[in-house]
Amino acid sequence: MRTIVKIEVDAGVKSFADGLLPELIGALRQCHPGDLLAVIGSEGSLGADLETWCRFTHNSLIDKTVESGRTRWVIRYGEAPSDAEADRPIGSRLWLYTNFDCNLHCDYCCVRSSPKAPRRELGLARIQRIATEAAELGVSEMFVTGGEPFLLADIGEILAACTATAPTTVLTNGAPLAGRRLHTLRSLSRDRLTLQISLDSPTPERHDRHRGKGSWQRAWQAIELARAEGFRVRIAATVSSEDEAEEFRCFLDTQEINERDRVIRRIAQRGFAKEGVALARADLVPEVTITAEGVYWHPVGAEDRDLLVTSVIFPLAEAFTAVRRAFERETTHRRRLATIFNCA
């Protein structure tokens, strides 16, 4: 999918040495932090100059495509939001995409889940093997997501396998937590399972605009139900601005939700999202993520080719090693870009 940008600069055959830089600066002056602009040029060698320039100006080169023989580089004005937990050991957290179908069609879903999406199920047998091997690799937390995991008939067995290995968080929109699924939930360990339920705003209007009419009310009912059943509940909000984030923090204060049970994140420009924070692989500290298609760099892009590390899941130890090696290569590359050439 072609990345949508605010401004496009047609460089032609120009380079930094013959007039491109003033045009680029002029375009950036029309942008705000987080905006995207594209540079389209006929000279492939321009990429190295753009990459180095971005490094030293604290902007980010996030995408590169070739269209009709010309190269299109996408630059984000400003750096990505910092990862407050960047020091977490790679492999300590393991993400599983159990499926990609969902009862909702959220317009910013980073993996394009919807009621029409193919299930692409990871499957109980593979999850049980993953859980067994993860126990030997020092995994300290597991996260089960989708799609909507509670659409699966065997979600109880899946969560039982995961919680036997490590404390587990299951991400849900809350709507399916009724009837048979509620019975399944009641059979699971309160000590080892956390429910992370999506709620994007203090009142229904904005949440329902993105996720569907009535979804805010169902999510809030699920939050109250899960708490009443004795489960730890984390509330996760996806917001488009710092103002929305602050509004939601105030709401959580009134509800006496403690800090460790809050997840407030910006919309990522992946999947269905046409706007949001554009995130490249280099912006993300890897969190091993497994889907039916393979092992990915991070859950935010768990169906995008640029974040696929390997299509081979087993043995899990080798998959973890592949992610760590890829991260080492990324780190070495960033250090190389930071080298300053002294000319005098």
Residue frames relative to the residue before (quaternion, step in Angstrom):
aa qw qx qy qz dx dy dz
M 1.0000 0.0000 0.0000 0.0000 0.00 0.00 0.00
R 0.4541 -0.6967 0.4911 0.2593 3.59 -0.88 1.01
T 0.4252 -0.7155 0.4954 0.2487 3.57 -0.76 1.05
I 0.3498 -0.7413 0.5399 0.1914 3.56 -0.82 1.05
V 0.0802 -0.8144 0.5748 0.0020 3.58 -0.83 1.01
K 0.5634 -0.5950 0.4549 0.3488 3.56 -1.30 0.31
I 0.8055 0.0699 0.0191 0.5882 3.59 0.93 -0.95
E 0.1413 -0.7579 0.6278 0.1073 3.56 -1.13 0.69
V 0.1682 -0.7681 0.6132 0.0751 3.56 -0.94 0.96
D 0.2158 -0.7702 0.5881 0.1195 3.58 -0.66 1.11
A 0.2102 -0.8245 0.5180 0.0879 3.55 -0.25 1.29
G 0.2847 -0.7564 0.5377 0.2403 3.58 1.14 -0.48
V 0.7348 -0.3286 0.2712 0.5278 3.57 -0.65 -1.11
K 0.3914 0.7358 -0.4765 0.2798 3.60 1.23 0.23
S 0.1496 -0.7402 0.6459 0.1115 3.52 -1.34 0.43
F 0.7087 -0.4130 0.3280 0.4686 3.57 -1.28 -0.10
A 0.6576 0.5398 -0.3127 0.4224 3.59 1.12 -0.60
D 0.8181 0.2364 -0.1170 0.5110 3.61 1.09 -0.46
G 0.8659 -0.2483 0.0557 0.4307 3.55 0.71 1.12
L 0.5204 0.6569 -0.4290 0.3371 3.61 1.16 -0.14
L 0.6241 0.5992 -0.3552 0.3538 3.58 0.89 -0.90
P 0.6651 0.4814 -0.3431 0.4563 3.71 0.79 -0.77
E 0.6299 0.5244 -0.3378 0.4628 3.61 1.03 -0.71
L 0.6569 0.5160 -0.3047 0.4576 3.55 0.97 -0.87
I 0.6523 0.5005 -0.3089 0.4781 3.59 0.95 -0.85
G 0.6423 0.5291 -0.3206 0.4525 3.59 0.99 -0.83
A 0.6516 0.5043 -0.3122 0.4729 3.58 1.02 -0.77
L 0.6499 0.5222 -0.3166 0.4524 3.59 0.97 -0.83
R 0.6238 0.5546 -0.3408 0.4327 3.59 1.07 -0.67
Q 0.6564 0.4820 -0.3072 0.4923 3.59 1.25 -0.33
C 0.6475 0.5318 -0.2961 0.4585 3.58 1.32 -0.08
H 0.3125 -0.6865 0.6153 0.2290 3.51 -1.40 0.24
P 0.6582 -0.4949 0.3600 0.4385 3.62 -1.13 0.42
G 0.7514 0.3338 -0.2825 0.4941 3.55 -0.84 1.04
D 0.5629 0.5951 -0.3943 0.4166 3.61 1.20 -0.39
L 0.3273 -0.7336 0.5659 0.1853 3.54 -1.25 0.56
L 0.0030 0.7612 -0.6473 -0.0397 3.53 -1.19 0.62
A 0.2930 -0.7604 0.5585 0.1552 3.53 -1.16 0.61
V 0.1724 -0.7312 0.6497 0.1162 3.53 -1.21 0.67
I 0.0882 -0.7975 0.5966 0.0166 3.56 -0.70 1.10
G 0.1090 0.8208 -0.5480 0.1184 3.56 -0.67 1.09
S 0.4973 -0.6616 0.4858 0.2809 3.52 -1.32 0.37
E 0.6631 0.4907 -0.2920 0.4840 3.56 1.28 -0.32
G 0.3552 -0.7667 0.4990 0.1922 3.59 -0.41 1.21
S 0.6136 0.5759 -0.3475 0.4136 3.57 1.13 -0.62
L 0.4989 0.6605 -0.4274 0.3635 3.60 1.23 -0.27
G 0.5571 0.6457 -0.3817 0.3563 3.59 1.11 -0.61
A 0.6550 0.5159 -0.3209 0.4494 3.59 0.91 -0.86
D 0.6575 0.4976 -0.3103 0.4730 3.59 1.00 -0.82
L 0.6483 0.5128 -0.3227 0.4611 3.59 0.96 -0.83
E 0.6474 0.5308 -0.3197 0.4437 3.57 0.96 -0.87
T 0.6793 0.4768 -0.2865 0.4787 3.58 0.90 -0.92
W 0.6398 0.5268 -0.3208 0.4585 3.59 0.98 -0.85
C 0.6465 0.5158 -0.3189 0.4629 3.60 0.95 -0.85
R 0.6261 0.5580 -0.3352 0.4292 3.54 0.98 -0.85
F 0.7672 0.3916 -0.2027 0.4658 3.56 0.82 -0.99
T 0.6945 0.4279 -0.2823 0.5049 3.62 1.19 -0.27
H 0.4387 -0.7291 0.4257 0.3078 3.58 1.33 0.09
N 0.4435 0.5781 -0.5261 0.4386 3.52 1.01 0.97
S 0.3414 -0.7539 0.5254 0.1973 3.61 -1.21 0.13
L 0.2749 -0.7171 0.6195 0.1624 3.54 -0.94 0.98
I 0.0749 -0.8787 0.4714 -0.0122 3.56 -0.22 1.25
D 0.8159 0.0976 -0.0344 0.5688 3.61 1.14 -0.36
K 0.0264 -0.7720 0.6350 0.0089 3.53 -1.24 0.61
T 0.0690 0.7843 -0.6123 0.0717 3.57 -0.80 1.02
V 0.3063 -0.7177 0.5914 0.2032 3.55 -1.27 0.44
E 0.0041 -0.8047 0.5903 -0.0629 3.55 -0.72 1.14
S 0.8452 -0.0966 0.0279 0.5249 3.58 -0.63 1.16
G 0.7415 -0.4375 0.2213 0.4580 3.54 0.93 0.92
R 0.6706 0.4284 -0.3048 0.5233 3.59 1.27 0.04
T 0.3868 -0.7309 0.5193 0.2158 3.57 -1.12 0.68
R 0.1594 -0.7737 0.6095 0.0672 3.55 -1.03 0.92
W 0.0983 -0.7836 0.6131 0.0204 3.55 -0.63 1.20
V 0.1882 -0.7758 0.5937 0.1016 3.58 -0.94 0.90
I 0.1193 -0.7979 0.5907 0.0109 3.55 -0.81 1.12
R 0.2325 -0.7367 0.6143 0.1608 3.57 -1.04 0.80
Y 0.3992 -0.7053 0.5368 0.2347 3.55 -0.89 1.00
G 0.7944 0.1701 -0.1729 0.5568 3.58 -0.44 1.22
E 0.5595 -0.6173 0.4480 0.3243 3.51 -1.28 0.42
A 0.6002 -0.5329 0.4445 0.3977 3.55 -1.31 0.29
P 0.6117 -0.5208 0.4187 0.4234 3.60 -1.17 0.43
S 0.5066 -0.6703 0.4461 0.3083 3.56 -0.93 0.86
D 0.4040 -0.6825 0.5558 0.2490 3.53 -1.19 0.64
A 0.3465 -0.7801 0.4849 0.1901 3.56 -0.36 1.24
E 0.7502 0.3462 -0.1976 0.5276 3.58 1.21 -0.43
A 0.1932 0.8385 -0.4901 0.1394 3.55 1.15 0.69
D 0.6558 0.5295 -0.3162 0.4354 3.60 1.16 -0.44
R 0.4221 0.7062 -0.4735 0.3145 3.59 1.26 0.02
P 0.5007 -0.6671 0.4490 0.3205 3.65 -0.79 0.91
I 0.4887 -0.6546 0.4891 0.3055 3.57 -0.95 0.87
G 0.7697 0.3079 -0.2546 0.4979 3.55 -0.78 1.04
S 0.5328 0.6241 -0.4241 0.3832 3.59 1.21 -0.15
R 0.7403 0.2473 -0.1721 0.6010 3.56 1.23 -0.52
L 0.0997 -0.7976 0.5946 0.0183 3.56 -0.93 0.94
W 0.1835 -0.7903 0.5812 0.0630 3.56 -0.81 1.10
L 0.0960 -0.7812 0.6155 0.0411 3.57 -1.01 0.87
Y 0.1996 -0.7289 0.6422 0.1284 3.56 -0.88 0.98
T 0.2557 -0.8058 0.5160 0.1379 3.56 -0.19 1.28
N 0.7827 -0.0792 0.1133 0.6068 3.58 1.08 -0.75
F 0.3596 -0.7384 0.5299 0.2114 3.57 -1.30 0.25
D 0.5576 0.5707 -0.4223 0.4303 3.63 1.17 -0.06
C 0.0798 -0.8027 0.5908 -0.0161 3.55 -1.12 0.73
N 0.5048 -0.6436 0.4846 0.3100 3.55 -1.19 0.51
L 0.7212 0.3595 -0.2308 0.5452 3.61 1.27 -0.30
H 0.2496 -0.7303 0.6114 0.1750 3.55 -1.31 0.36
C 0.0643 -0.8267 0.5590 -0.0040 3.58 0.31 1.29
D 0.4406 -0.7575 0.4183 0.2390 3.57 -0.71 1.06
Y 0.7282 0.3454 -0.2669 0.5283 3.60 1.23 0.07
C 0.2611 0.7877 -0.5247 0.1898 3.61 1.15 0.42
C 0.4039 -0.7635 0.4564 0.2135 3.57 -0.63 1.15
V 0.7547 0.3152 -0.2082 0.5363 3.63 1.22 -0.26
R 0.5172 -0.7049 0.3807 0.3010 3.59 1.24 0.54
S 0.2648 0.7626 -0.5433 0.2304 3.59 0.95 0.83
S 0.1590 0.7597 -0.6178 0.1262 3.57 -1.18 0.66
P 0.6739 -0.4692 0.3535 0.4480 3.61 -1.23 0.08
K 0.7029 0.4547 -0.2652 0.4784 3.62 1.18 -0.49
A 0.5061 0.6629 -0.4253 0.3514 3.60 1.23 -0.17
P 0.5194 -0.6118 0.4837 0.3492 3.63 -1.01 0.68
R 0.5797 -0.6306 0.3885 0.3397 3.58 -0.97 0.81
R 0.0081 -0.8302 0.5567 0.0287 3.63 0.90 -0.86
E 0.0794 0.8665 -0.4825 0.1001 3.52 0.85 1.10
L 0.4368 -0.6754 0.5274 0.2736 3.57 -0.96 0.84
G 0.3447 -0.7941 0.4408 0.2373 3.57 1.07 -0.71
L 0.5942 -0.6223 0.3924 0.3251 3.54 -1.04 0.89
A 0.6617 0.5257 -0.3311 0.4198 3.61 0.83 -0.92
R 0.6796 0.4705 -0.2977 0.4777 3.58 0.90 -0.88
I 0.6432 0.5199 -0.3312 0.4543 3.58 0.98 -0.77
Q 0.6361 0.5175 -0.3342 0.4646 3.59 0.98 -0.75
R 0.6569 0.4835 -0.3176 0.4837 3.60 0.99 -0.76
I 0.6174 0.5380 -0.3407 0.4618 3.60 0.98 -0.81
A 0.6674 0.5083 -0.3035 0.4516 3.58 0.88 -0.96
T 0.6484 0.5216 -0.3161 0.4556 3.59 0.96 -0.85
E 0.7151 0.4358 -0.2602 0.4807 3.59 0.84 -0.96
A 0.6036 0.5666 -0.3580 0.4318 3.60 1.09 -0.64
A 0.6009 0.5825 -0.3548 0.4169 3.57 1.08 -0.71
E 0.7005 0.4541 -0.2580 0.4864 3.59 1.16 -0.62
L 0.6920 0.4951 -0.2659 0.4530 3.60 1.26 -0.23
G 0.5826 -0.6318 0.3583 0.3647 3.58 1.24 0.25
V 0.3136 0.7373 -0.5349 0.2681 3.58 1.14 0.51
S 0.1702 -0.8255 0.5338 0.0685 3.59 -0.70 1.08
E 0.7771 0.1346 -0.1009 0.6064 3.60 1.28 -0.26
M 0.1101 -0.7714 0.6217 0.0800 3.54 -1.12 0.71
F 0.1519 -0.7760 0.6096 0.0566 3.53 -1.13 0.79
V 0.1464 -0.7868 0.5981 0.0424 3.56 -0.79 1.07
T 0.1063 0.8123 -0.5579 0.1329 3.56 -0.59 1.16
G 0.2055 -0.7638 0.5975 0.1315 3.54 -1.34 -0.04
G 0.4800 0.2214 0.8156 0.2353 1.64 -1.73 -1.80
E 0.5071 -0.5848 0.5187 0.3630 3.47 -1.36 -0.42
P 0.3640 -0.7788 0.4635 0.2150 3.61 -0.23 1.25
F 0.6829 0.5149 -0.3074 0.4172 3.61 0.98 -0.73
L 0.4880 0.6111 -0.4594 0.4210 3.59 1.24 0.31
L 0.6142 0.5727 -0.3429 0.4210 3.59 1.22 -0.42
A 0.4953 -0.6773 0.4624 0.2864 3.56 -0.90 0.94
D 0.7550 0.3665 -0.1988 0.5062 3.60 1.07 -0.69
I 0.2565 0.7956 -0.5179 0.1816 3.61 1.12 0.49
G 0.5923 0.5698 -0.3718 0.4316 3.62 1.07 -0.58
E 0.6777 0.4714 -0.2850 0.4871 3.58 0.93 -0.89
I 0.6150 0.5460 -0.3436 0.4534 3.58 1.05 -0.76
L 0.7089 0.4517 -0.2680 0.4708 3.58 0.82 -0.97
A 0.6019 0.5458 -0.3598 0.4586 3.58 1.10 -0.60
A 0.6507 0.5099 -0.3179 0.4642 3.60 0.98 -0.81
C 0.6767 0.4984 -0.2935 0.4555 3.56 0.95 -0.87
T 0.6937 0.4777 -0.2891 0.4550 3.58 0.85 -0.93
A 0.5770 0.5712 -0.3801 0.4432 3.60 1.19 -0.39
T 0.6872 0.4680 -0.2650 0.4883 3.57 1.22 -0.53
A 0.7923 -0.1353 0.1620 0.5725 3.57 0.83 -1.02
P 0.6370 -0.4729 0.4074 0.4524 3.59 -1.21 0.26
T 0.1484 -0.8286 0.5397 -0.0009 3.55 -0.79 1.09
T 0.1615 -0.7472 0.6370 0.0991 3.53 -1.17 0.77
V 0.1403 -0.7715 0.6148 0.0844 3.56 -0.88 0.93
L 0.2835 -0.7661 0.5599 0.1385 3.56 -0.83 1.06
T 0.0910 0.8035 -0.5755 0.1219 3.57 -0.80 1.03
N 0.4342 -0.6626 0.5306 0.3014 3.55 -1.24 0.41
G 0.5475 -0.6769 0.3521 0.3437 3.57 1.32 0.03
A 0.5618 0.6603 -0.3823 0.3198 3.59 1.08 -0.62
P 0.7266 0.4545 -0.2904 0.4256 3.66 0.85 -0.75
L 0.5258 0.6730 -0.4092 0.3213 3.62 1.20 -0.15
A 0.5020 0.5844 -0.4731 0.4274 3.54 0.32 1.34
G 0.8202 0.2766 -0.1777 0.4682 3.56 -1.31 0.27
R 0.8472 -0.0378 0.0604 0.5265 3.56 -0.88 -1.00
R 0.6576 0.5151 -0.3196 0.4472 3.59 0.97 -0.80
L 0.6219 0.5186 -0.3398 0.4785 3.58 1.06 -0.65
H 0.6190 0.5304 -0.3360 0.4719 3.58 1.03 -0.75
T 0.6344 0.5234 -0.3186 0.4714 3.58 1.02 -0.83
L 0.6484 0.5291 -0.3168 0.4465 3.56 0.91 -0.93
R 0.6674 0.5251 -0.3027 0.4326 3.58 0.92 -0.90
S 0.6515 0.5296 -0.3162 0.4417 3.59 1.18 -0.47
L 0.6366 0.5756 -0.3130 0.4068 3.60 1.25 -0.28
S 0.6327 -0.5775 0.3854 0.3429 3.53 -1.27 0.55
R 0.3754 -0.7211 0.5404 0.2169 3.57 -0.80 1.02
D 0.6579 0.5456 -0.3115 0.4152 3.58 1.06 -0.69
R 0.7859 0.3511 -0.1535 0.4854 3.59 1.09 -0.68
L 0.7314 0.4049 -0.2197 0.5028 3.59 1.23 -0.19
T 0.0984 -0.7601 0.6417 0.0301 3.53 -1.01 1.00
L 0.2530 -0.7379 0.6022 0.1698 3.55 -1.10 0.72
Q 0.1315 -0.7624 0.6299 0.0684 3.56 -0.83 1.03
I 0.0660 -0.8365 0.5431 -0.0319 3.55 -0.29 1.31
S 0.4142 -0.7407 0.4847 0.2116 3.55 -0.85 1.05
L 0.1558 0.7390 -0.6411 0.1366 3.54 -0.89 1.05
D 0.2038 -0.8713 0.4414 0.0670 3.56 -0.27 1.27
S 0.8124 0.1246 -0.0442 0.5679 3.60 1.15 -0.32
P 0.6283 -0.5673 0.3725 0.3803 3.61 -1.17 0.46
T 0.7749 0.1810 -0.0952 0.5981 3.58 1.16 -0.60
P 0.6971 -0.5490 0.2717 0.3725 3.60 -1.17 0.53
E 0.5550 0.6829 -0.4104 0.2391 3.61 0.90 -0.81
R 0.7499 0.3909 -0.2408 0.4763 3.59 0.60 -1.10
H 0.6247 0.5430 -0.3349 0.4503 3.60 0.93 -0.85
D 0.7126 0.4573 -0.2622 0.4630 3.59 0.79 -1.03
R 0.5825 0.5776 -0.3782 0.4291 3.60 1.10 -0.57
H 0.7309 0.4081 -0.2288 0.4970 3.59 1.01 -0.78
R 0.8155 0.3230 -0.1205 0.4648 3.58 0.93 -0.90
G 0.6525 -0.5139 0.3288 0.4494 3.61 1.19 -0.25
K 0.6051 -0.6027 0.3934 0.3403 3.54 -1.05 0.83
G 0.8170 0.2466 -0.2067 0.4786 3.54 -0.95 0.94
S 0.5199 0.6730 -0.4125 0.3265 3.60 1.23 -0.23
W 0.5931 0.5575 -0.3778 0.4412 3.64 1.08 -0.61
Q 0.6752 0.5033 -0.3019 0.4468 3.59 0.84 -0.95
R 0.6591 0.4957 -0.3119 0.4718 3.59 0.96 -0.82
A 0.6377 0.5212 -0.3310 0.4606 3.60 1.02 -0.76
W 0.6713 0.4910 -0.3090 0.4613 3.60 0.90 -0.88
Q 0.6282 0.5193 -0.3357 0.4723 3.59 1.01 -0.73
A 0.6452 0.5171 -0.3197 0.4627 3.60 1.03 -0.77
I 0.6157 0.5397 -0.3408 0.4621 3.58 1.05 -0.74
E 0.6846 0.4730 -0.2872 0.4744 3.58 0.84 -0.94
L 0.6426 0.5311 -0.3170 0.4523 3.59 1.00 -0.83
A 0.6834 0.4905 -0.2939 0.4539 3.59 0.81 -1.00
R 0.6311 0.5164 -0.3296 0.4758 3.58 1.03 -0.73
A 0.6581 0.5155 -0.3075 0.4547 3.56 0.94 -0.91
E 0.6729 0.4836 -0.2857 0.4814 3.58 1.14 -0.63
G 0.5866 -0.6332 0.3449 0.3688 3.59 1.27 0.05
F 0.5086 0.6436 -0.4298 0.3773 3.61 1.22 0.28
R 0.4755 -0.5970 0.5519 0.3360 3.52 -1.25 0.50
V 0.1072 -0.7967 0.5940 0.0306 3.57 -0.92 0.94
R 0.1317 -0.7417 0.6526 0.0815 3.53 -0.99 0.92
I 0.2500 -0.7609 0.5818 0.1415 3.56 -0.97 0.86
A 0.1205 -0.8168 0.5640 0.0137 3.56 -0.70 1.15
A 0.0896 -0.7994 0.5940 0.0140 3.56 -0.73 1.12
T 0.1735 -0.7368 0.6433 0.1153 3.54 -1.07 0.81
V 0.0184 -0.8314 0.5514 -0.0659 3.57 -0.52 1.21
S 0.4241 -0.7264 0.4912 0.2263 3.55 -1.24 0.47
S 0.7978 0.1504 -0.0901 0.5768 3.61 1.22 -0.12
E 0.6254 -0.5283 0.4145 0.3974 3.54 -1.30 0.28
D 0.5923 0.5642 -0.3691 0.4411 3.60 1.10 -0.61
E 0.6549 0.4915 -0.3087 0.4840 3.59 0.98 -0.84
A 0.6303 0.5357 -0.3333 0.4524 3.58 1.02 -0.77
E 0.6755 0.4883 -0.2971 0.4657 3.59 0.90 -0.91
E 0.6138 0.5424 -0.3420 0.4605 3.59 1.03 -0.76
F 0.6841 0.4833 -0.2899 0.4631 3.56 0.96 -0.88
R 0.6021 0.5473 -0.3599 0.4565 3.60 1.06 -0.67
C 0.6490 0.5133 -0.3179 0.4628 3.58 0.96 -0.83
F 0.6272 0.5291 -0.3246 0.4704 3.56 1.04 -0.78
L 0.6736 0.4886 -0.2999 0.4666 3.59 0.90 -0.90
D 0.5785 0.5634 -0.3715 0.4582 3.58 1.13 -0.59
T 0.6817 0.4887 -0.2974 0.4560 3.59 0.88 -0.91
Q 0.6956 0.4493 -0.2621 0.4955 3.57 1.18 -0.59
E 0.3909 -0.7529 0.4408 0.2934 3.58 1.39 0.05
I 0.2937 0.7225 -0.5497 0.2994 3.56 0.92 1.03
N 0.3461 -0.7680 0.4924 0.2190 3.59 -0.55 1.08
E 0.7153 -0.5000 0.2962 0.3880 3.55 -1.28 0.51
R 0.6880 0.5001 -0.3057 0.4279 3.59 0.88 -0.83
D 0.7039 0.4138 -0.2680 0.5113 3.59 1.23 -0.22
R 0.5732 0.5403 -0.3949 0.4729 3.55 1.17 0.68
V 0.0022 0.7518 -0.6593 -0.0038 3.55 -1.04 0.85
I 0.0615 0.7902 -0.6042 0.0816 3.58 -0.46 1.20
R 0.0540 0.8210 -0.5563 0.1166 3.55 -0.48 1.22
R 0.4905 -0.6456 0.5012 0.3022 3.54 -1.23 0.53
I 0.5852 -0.5423 0.4585 0.3915 3.55 -1.24 0.44
A 0.2523 -0.7491 0.5951 0.1452 3.56 -0.93 0.93
Q 0.4001 -0.7187 0.5136 0.2441 3.58 -0.90 0.90
R 0.3990 0.6410 -0.5288 0.3878 3.48 0.36 1.41
G 0.7960 0.3081 -0.1959 0.4828 3.56 -1.21 0.30
F 0.8347 -0.1381 0.1363 0.5155 3.57 -0.82 -1.06
A 0.5697 0.6524 -0.3787 0.3262 3.59 1.13 -0.59
K 0.2554 -0.7669 0.5734 0.1333 3.57 -0.85 1.03
E 0.7614 0.1998 -0.1304 0.6028 3.57 1.26 -0.39
G 0.4257 0.6943 -0.5140 0.2694 3.55 -1.28 0.15
V 0.6770 -0.4487 0.3708 0.4503 3.55 -1.31 -0.24
A 0.2863 -0.7602 0.5618 0.1567 3.56 -0.65 1.13
L 0.0831 -0.8311 0.5496 -0.0162 3.55 -0.53 1.19
A 0.1814 -0.7583 0.6194 0.0917 3.53 -0.86 1.02
R 0.7029 -0.4592 0.3354 0.4272 3.55 -1.27 0.31
A 0.6655 0.5263 -0.3033 0.4337 3.57 0.99 -0.88
D 0.6251 0.5481 -0.3373 0.4416 3.60 1.23 -0.38
L 0.7365 0.4594 -0.1990 0.4549 3.56 1.17 -0.61
V 0.3429 -0.6773 0.6092 0.2292 3.55 -0.93 0.91
P 0.4623 -0.7329 0.4064 0.2897 3.62 -0.58 1.04
E 0.0426 -0.7258 0.6856 0.0364 3.51 -1.23 0.77
V 0.4375 -0.7336 0.4428 0.2726 3.57 -0.36 1.24
T 0.0163 -0.8088 0.5825 -0.0786 3.54 -0.71 1.19
I 0.1123 -0.8191 0.5623 0.0175 3.57 -0.72 1.09
T 0.0263 -0.7603 0.6490 -0.0020 3.52 -1.04 0.94
A 0.7103 -0.4176 0.3233 0.4653 3.57 -1.27 -0.08
E 0.6869 0.4940 -0.2772 0.4553 3.60 1.19 -0.52
G 0.7630 -0.3390 0.2190 0.5050 3.60 1.17 -0.27
V 0.6442 -0.5127 0.4217 0.3800 3.52 -1.33 -0.44
Y 0.1402 -0.8162 0.5601 0.0197 3.54 -0.73 1.15
W 0.6533 -0.5508 0.3943 0.3381 3.49 -1.36 0.51
H 0.8092 -0.0529 0.1300 0.5705 3.57 0.91 -0.95
P 0.5617 -0.6393 0.3971 0.3437 3.64 -0.99 0.68
V 0.5901 0.6064 -0.3817 0.3719 3.62 1.10 -0.47
G 0.7934 0.1951 -0.1241 0.5630 3.60 1.18 -0.35
A 0.2088 0.8546 -0.4535 0.1429 3.53 1.06 0.83
E 0.7090 0.3165 -0.3381 0.5319 3.56 1.05 0.75
D 0.5459 0.6208 -0.3816 0.4135 3.57 1.32 0.19
R 0.5384 -0.6731 0.4069 0.3024 3.55 -0.83 1.02
D 0.6465 0.5435 -0.3436 0.4106 3.60 1.00 -0.70
L 0.7216 0.3983 -0.2479 0.5092 3.61 1.22 -0.35
L 0.4814 0.6390 -0.4580 0.3876 3.61 1.22 0.14
V 0.2449 -0.7792 0.5635 0.1240 3.57 -0.77 1.07
T 0.7727 -0.1655 0.1381 0.5970 3.57 0.90 -0.96
S 0.4145 -0.7012 0.5224 0.2522 3.56 -1.12 0.67
V 0.6196 0.5333 -0.3327 0.4701 3.59 1.29 -0.10
I 0.2585 -0.8033 0.5221 0.1236 3.59 -0.52 1.19
F 0.8057 0.2511 -0.1010 0.5269 3.58 0.89 -0.96
P 0.5059 -0.2117 -0.8361 0.0175 1.43 -2.09 1.40
L 0.6045 -0.6148 0.3761 0.3393 3.55 -1.03 0.84
A 0.5915 0.5822 -0.3682 0.4190 3.59 1.06 -0.67
E 0.6680 0.4893 -0.3041 0.4710 3.60 0.99 -0.77
A 0.6137 0.5373 -0.3447 0.4646 3.59 1.09 -0.66
F 0.6410 0.5105 -0.3180 0.4769 3.58 1.00 -0.85
T 0.6455 0.5223 -0.3160 0.4590 3.58 0.97 -0.85
A 0.6291 0.5399 -0.3344 0.4483 3.59 1.01 -0.77
V 0.6496 0.5013 -0.3168 0.4758 3.59 0.99 -0.80
R 0.6648 0.5053 -0.3130 0.4525 3.59 0.88 -0.90
R 0.6530 0.5066 -0.3184 0.4643 3.60 0.97 -0.82
A 0.6353 0.5222 -0.3292 0.4640 3.58 1.00 -0.80
F 0.6482 0.5110 -0.3162 0.4677 3.58 1.01 -0.79
E 0.6276 0.5301 -0.3351 0.4614 3.58 1.01 -0.76
R 0.6458 0.5094 -0.3224 0.4684 3.59 1.01 -0.79
E 0.6365 0.5211 -0.3260 0.4659 3.60 0.98 -0.84
T 0.6658 0.5105 -0.3048 0.4508 3.59 0.91 -0.93
T 0.6434 0.5180 -0.3173 0.4659 3.57 0.97 -0.85
H 0.6444 0.5279 -0.3155 0.4545 3.56 1.00 -0.86
R 0.6672 0.4955 -0.3122 0.4603 3.60 0.90 -0.86
R 0.6338 0.5205 -0.3378 0.4618 3.59 1.02 -0.75
R 0.6403 0.5312 -0.3276 0.4478 3.57 1.01 -0.80
L 0.6450 0.5229 -0.3174 0.4580 3.59 1.00 -0.79
A 0.6778 0.5165 -0.2890 0.4362 3.57 1.08 -0.70
T 0.4743 0.6831 -0.4430 0.3349 3.60 1.24 -0.12
I 0.2253 -0.7699 0.5846 0.1217 3.60 -0.86 0.97
F 0.2799 -0.7567 0.5693 0.1581 3.56 -0.87 1.01
N 0.2213 -0.7804 0.5743 0.1106 3.56 -0.57 1.18
C 0.2022 -0.8139 0.5396 0.0742 3.56 -0.72 1.11
A 0.7946 0.1539 -0.1109 0.5768 3.63 1.17 -0.05
